[in-house]
């Protein structure tokens, strides 16, 4: 199969999955059929790769960077979706919201652990393609996605499955975000943003905004700014004043603000080069 044939296979899969969603009302039936369909397409792709190989390294990179991850991500998505709903508690809104937010946090942890690959793909970089998306470059990371690379080296690279998982988790995150919106009902504002750094980093920003009188012409209190920050980024501050004392007691009192300045300045410098 050439790249055009691969792309056609993906389009047909997406169209069939879309039809499946509209025609199947039962959740279990939908996820089972979707997983079976994705698995079937994956098997056909594997047969093609094993039997025909690739004409060039560029073709192989394209397949493991743009084709296989798109198909496998859909299989992972429906598998994780089934597990998500199977384990979802039957309690009230508060219990379900906590469960869904915990799941969102788990997705954020995975993204943070694989941020190098995440930003590599997001920024459309290509300089490491031969390391990431050519077979034979076994990855030394202690990572569950490496298992497939060792058990099926003819159909895996060190990173294509990790990329598929990143793509699947992005879709799963949107699903969970919509479920949270449904549970919250008619609340005026629902944020799908989640603060994943330590809370003390967030409070550096809160106190800076307060002291700079940047909100409401300086009339907003520390508590008001903190509460807005909590709502925007789904975070909960336990002791605002106590954390401020903790900040003052550190050898480097404004670690995170300095980091923000550094990364922004680096970006500016990179663009000037």
N, C-alpha and C positions, 0 to 999 in steps of 0.2 A: 504493500500500500504506500502511496505517496502522500505528501502533506495535504493535498486537496481531498484525497479520499478519507484521511483521518478527520479533517474538519467536517466533512459531510457526515461521518459517523457520529460525531459529537452533536451536530445539529439535529440529526434524526433522534438521538437519545433524548435530547432536551425537549423536542416536540412530543415524543411519546410520554415522557414524564409529565409534561404539562397536561396532556390529555388524560392521563391517569388520575391526576389531582381532581379534575372536574367530573370524572366518571365514577370515582370510588369514594363513597361516603365513610366507610368503616376505616378507622385509623390503622388498625392492625393489618387489615388487608392491603391498604395503601402502602405501608412501609415494607411489608413482605414482598409485594409485587415489585416495588421500586428497587429493593435490594437485589432481587433475582434478576431484574432487567439489567442493572448496572454490572452485576457479576458476569452475566452472559456476554456483555460487550467487552468487559475486561479480558475474558477468556479468548474471545476472537482476536483482540489486539495482541495478546500474548502469542497465540498461534502464528499470527502474521510475522511478528518480530522474530520468533524462533526459527521459522521456516525460511523467511526471506532476508532477514537482517536489514542493514541500512546501506545505502550507496555511498554515504559520506559521514564524517563526524558531524557536520552541520545538520544533516537529516536526523541523526541520532539525538543530538542535543534538542532539536525542535520537538521530537516525540516525547522525551522525558521531561521537558520543561513546559510544553504547551498542550500536549495531547493526553498522555496517561494521567497526569495530576487532575485534569478536569473531569475525567471519567471516574477516577478513584475517589475524588472528593465527594462526588454525589453518593457513592456507596457508603463512604464514611459518614456523611451527613445523615442519611436515612438510618444507619445503624445506631448512631449516637442519639438521634431523635427518638427512636424506639426505646432506648434505654432511659432517656430523659423522662418520657411520659410513663414508662413502666414503673419508675421509681418515684414518681411525683406523689407527694402526700395528699391524702384526701381531706385534710383538715381545712380550716377557714382560710380567709384571704391572707392573714398575717403569716401563717405557716407556709403557705405556697409562695408568697413573695420572698420569704427568707430562703427557701429552697432554690428558687429561680435565680436570686441574686448570688447565692453561693456558686451556682453553676456558671454564671457569668464570670465570677472571680476566677474559677478554674480555667476558663478559656483565656482570660487575661494572663494568667500565670504561664500557660503554654506559649502564648504569643511572646511574652517577655523572655522566656527561655530560648526562643528561636528568633529573636529580634533581628539577628544578623541576616538570616535568610529572608525574613519578612520584608526588611527595608531594601534588600538587594532586589527582590522581585518588584516591590512597589515603585522603586526608582528606575526600573527597566535597565538595570545594569547587565553587562554581558562578559566582563573581564574574567569571571570565575566560572563561566559556563562549563568549561572542560573538566573542572574539578567536581562541580555539583551534578552535572547531567550527562556524563559519559560513564558507561559501565566499566568496572574494573578498579575504580578508585574507592576502595573500601574505606568507610568512615570510622575513625577511632572513637567517636563520641559514644558514651554509655547512654544509649537511646533505644527505646523500643522499636522505633522505625528502622533501625539497622538490622533487625532480625530477618526481615524479608530480603534485604540485600545479601545476606549470607546464605539463606535457604534457597533463593531463586536469583542468583547473580546474573543470569542471562536476560532477566526482565526487570532489573532494578538498578538504580544508582544509589549513591549514598544519601541523596536528598529529595528525590522525587516524591517519596511517600510523605515526608515531612511537609513538603509544599502542598500536597493534596490535603493533608490534615489542616494546614493553615487556612486553605480555601474553604474547607468544610466547616471549620469553627467560625469563620466569618459569617457564613450562611446561618449556622446554628445560633450565633449571637443575635442576628436579626430576628429569628423566630422567637427566642426567649424574650427579647425586648418587646415584641408585639404582645406576647402573653402577659408580660408585666403591665403593659398599657391596659389590656383587657381587665385585669384584676383591679387596677386602680380606678377603673371606670371613668367618671366625669371629673376627675381632678384636673385642675387647670394646667398643670405642667408635669410632664414625665420626661426625664432625661435618660438617654441610653449610654451616657458617659460614666465611666467608673474610674475613680482615682486608685491607682495601683502602686503608688509609691508609699512610703511610711507617712502616717498622719502628720508628723512633725514637719515634714516638707511642705505640706499644704498650709500649715499655720504660719510658716514664714511668709507665704504670699498674703494670707489674711491680714496679718499684722502690718505688712508693708503697705497694703491698700488703705488700711485704717490710718496709719501714721502719715501717709502721703495725702490724706484727705481727698482720695481719688473717687469716692463714691458719694453721691448726693451732696456735692460741694462740701464734703467733710462732716456732714451731719449724721451719716450712718455710723452706728456703734460697732464695736468689735463683734458683739454677739450677732447683730443683724447680718454683717458680712459673712461671719462663720456659718450662719444658718443658710444663707443663700448659696454658699460654697458647698454645703452638705447636700442641698437639693440638686444643685447642678451636677455634682460628681458622685452622688450616691455614697457619701462618706459620713461617718458619725464621729464627732469629736467628743471625747469623754470629759476632759478637763482642760479648757482653753487656757485658763490662767496658770494652772500647774505646768502645762506644756511650755508656756512662755518662760517660766523659771528654768525649765529643763534646757531650753534653747540658750539661755544666758549662761548656764553652767558648762556648756560645751567649750572645748578649746577653740573650735571654729564655729562661731555662733550662727552664721548664715550660710551653711554649706550648700544648700539647695539653690538659693538665689545666686550664689557665685557660679554654680554649675549651669544655671539657665543663661547667665551672661556669657559664659565660655562657649556653650554650644551655639548660641545665636551669633556671637562674634566670629566663630569658626566658619559658620555658614556664609556670613558676609564676606569674610576673607577669601573663601573658596570661590565665590562668585566673581570676586575682583581679579582673580588670577587669570 
